[in-house]
């Protein structure tokens, strides 16, 4: 007997315009709990706009974004984050003048307390449980050896992994990743793929925006294709590879080629 999947995120009839530009046009998408769902499409297709509508940085002109049974439209970004939807940005959003350890501890404290304001004159050493988890999380991402270095001094690939660690320590119900391997060398990309497939993250619900098809096909359970603000198809990686609409609209091939 088949079971109905539990949809942790449901996007229904979402539209967003900027002036005369229709960035999103009647977008409908369901994300199943526990899956890794990739959203692909050409530059300017509306992928980042869609994520911004999900996390409250943009308010759709119409439609709904339902997370865990609650409509997120109109909620503040920090309240959506606290509800369990965490986004990893295309450009790492870290604290460059703080150590890696403090970078990972701060979102954990904010998640626990609702808000957190860093006081440079107050030691975080008393936060023993979060301190231990921060060290363990940095170790999971092969960053603990840099724990006392300033975040602004590490490589771009390490900054991307640091931001991922800052997201994971919040124990998100849904992790949104906006091009998590952009700008990485291939060996760093493969390390990131391995991290996202690791035991700690393999059962976490993830939505990934990515241009690198090696990353997409390595990670995704299902893929949706967004073109000019419209989702033209959703399917398994194999179905997407063989879909003539995708080849024509996204991969640059026509059905005659």
N, C-alpha and C positions, 0 to 999 in steps of 0.2 A: 504494500500500500504506500503510495507516495504521500509525502508531507508537504504542506505549504511552507515555503521558506519564510523566515522571519526577516522582514525588511527593516533594517535599522535606520535607513535614510530613504525618504520618498520625496522626490522633486516633481511637482505637478504643475503644468501649465505656466512655467516661469518665463516671463518676458522682461527684457531690459534694453532700453534705448539710451543712446547718448546723442542728443540733438536729433539728427535724422538717421543715425546709424542704428540698425537693429542688431545689437550685440548678441542677444539671446531671443529666440523666437519659439514660444510654446514648447519649452524643454520639459520632457518627462523622463524620469530616470528613477529606478529602484535599486538600492544597494542592499544585498543580502548580508545578514550578520555572519561574520567569519570569512567572507570572501575578500580577495584582492581584485579590485575592479579598476582597470585602466581606462582613462579617457584620452583619446588621441585625436589629432586633427591638425590642419595647417596652422601656421602663425596667423593670429587674428581671428581664429575660429570662435573664440569666446570661452576658452577653457578656464583661464584664470578669473574671468568675470563670473563664471558659474561658481567657482570656489568662493569668491568674495561674497556672492549672494548667500552661500551656505553659512558663512561664519559671521555675517552681520556687518561686514565692511561696506557692502552695497545693499540697498533695499530694492528688490525687484519692483517693476511697475505693476506686475500682477503675478498671481500664482502663489504657491505655498512650498515651503521647505519644512518637512516634518522629520524630526529626529527623535527616536525613541518614543514616538507617539505624541510629541509636542511640536506645535508650529513654532519655528524659530524666527519668523518674520517679525521685525520690530524689536527683537531682543538685542542687547548690547553685546559686542564681540566678547568681552570678558565673561559675560554670563553664559554665552554659548560655549566658550572654552571650559568654564567650570562645570557645565553639564556633561562634558566628556568628548566634545568634538575639537580636536587639536589639529592645527595646520602647520606644516613645515613649508617655509616660503622659498621662492625661487632664488632670492638673494638672502643668504643666512642672516637671521635677525638674532644676534647674540649681543652680549655685553663685552665689547673689546677691551675695556680697561679693568675688567675683573678676571680672576683666575678661572680656569675651566671648572674647578670644583664649585666655586660660587655660582657660575653660570648654570650648573645643573641643580644646585640646591635651591636657588631662588624660585623657579617654577614649581618645584615640589612643595615649598613652603606656601606659595600663593594658592596652590591647589588645595592644600590642607586648611588654610585659614581664610580663604575667599579673596583676600588681598594681602600683599606683602610689599613693604617699602624697605629697601636695603639701607641699613645704617652702617657706614664704614667704620664707625667707632665702637660698634658692638660685635663681638665675636660670634660666629655661627657654630663654634665648637660645642656649645651646649646642646645643639640639635643632633644628638648622637644617632638616633635612628635614621634620620634623613641624611646625615653625614655618611653613615655606612652604606646606605642605598646609593648615594651619589657616587661613592668610590666604586661600588660594584657595577653601576651603570656605565661609568667611564671605562671600566675594565672590559665590559661587554663590547664596547665600541673601540677597543684598543687605544684608548686615550688616557688611561690612568697614569701612565708614566709622565704625562704633561700636566698633571692635575694642578700644580702650583704655578704654571706659566699663565701669562696674560693671554686671553683668548684672541686678541688682535694680532698676536705674534705667530700663530700657527698657520699652516698651509690652507689653501681654499678647500681642498678635499677634507682636511681635518675639521675645518669650520662647518662643513656640511654635516659631518658625522656628529659634531658637538651639538648642532641644533636638533638633530635627530634624537640624541640622548636627552636633550632638554624636553622634547616632546614625550618620549617613552616613559620618563620618570613620573609623568603625570597620570600614568595608567589610563590612557584614553580608551573610550568605547569605540571611537572612529578616528582614524588618523588620515588626514588629507596631505598628500605630498605633491608639491608643485615642482616638477622637474628635479627630483632629488639627486640626479647625477650630472646635471648641467655643468659643463666646464671641467669635468673630471677626466683624467687620463684613464685609459682602459683598465689598468690594474686597480685603480681606485673605484671605478665603476663596478668591477667584479666583486670587490670587497664589500661594497654597499649592497649589491644583490645578495651576497651571502648573509649579510646582517639582516636584511629584510626577510630572508627565508629561515633565519635561525629559530631555534625552539622558542625563544622568548617572544618572537614576533610573528611566527608562522600562523597562529590562530587569531591574530588581531585583525579586525576589519580595517581595510586600507583602500583608499581611493588614490590612484596615482595618475598624475598628468606627466607625460613623458614623450619626447620626440625620438629617443633612441629605441628602435624596435627590438634590439637585443635585450634591453631591460624589460620592455613590455612583454615580450613573448617568454622571458625567463620567469616572470612573476605573476602575470595576470591569470585569474580563473575565467574572467569575462572581460570583454572590451567593448566600449561604446565609442562610436566615431562621430565627432562633432565637426560640422562643416557649415561655415557662414551662419553660426548661431543655431543650427538645427542638428539634432541627433539623427543621423540617417540610418543607423543600424546598431544593434547590440548582439554580440554572440561570443562563442568561445574563440580562443586564438586561432584554431584551425578554420573555423567558419569565417573569421575576419580575413585571414590570409587568402581565402578562395572566393571572397565576395567581389564580383565585378564592379559593384558600385564603389567599393573602397579603393580598388585598384585605380579606378578612373578619377575619383574625387580626391584621394589622399596620396596614394602611392605613385600617382603620375602616369599610370598606364591606361590604355584604352582596351576595350574588350577585343579589339582586332589584333592587339600586339601579342 
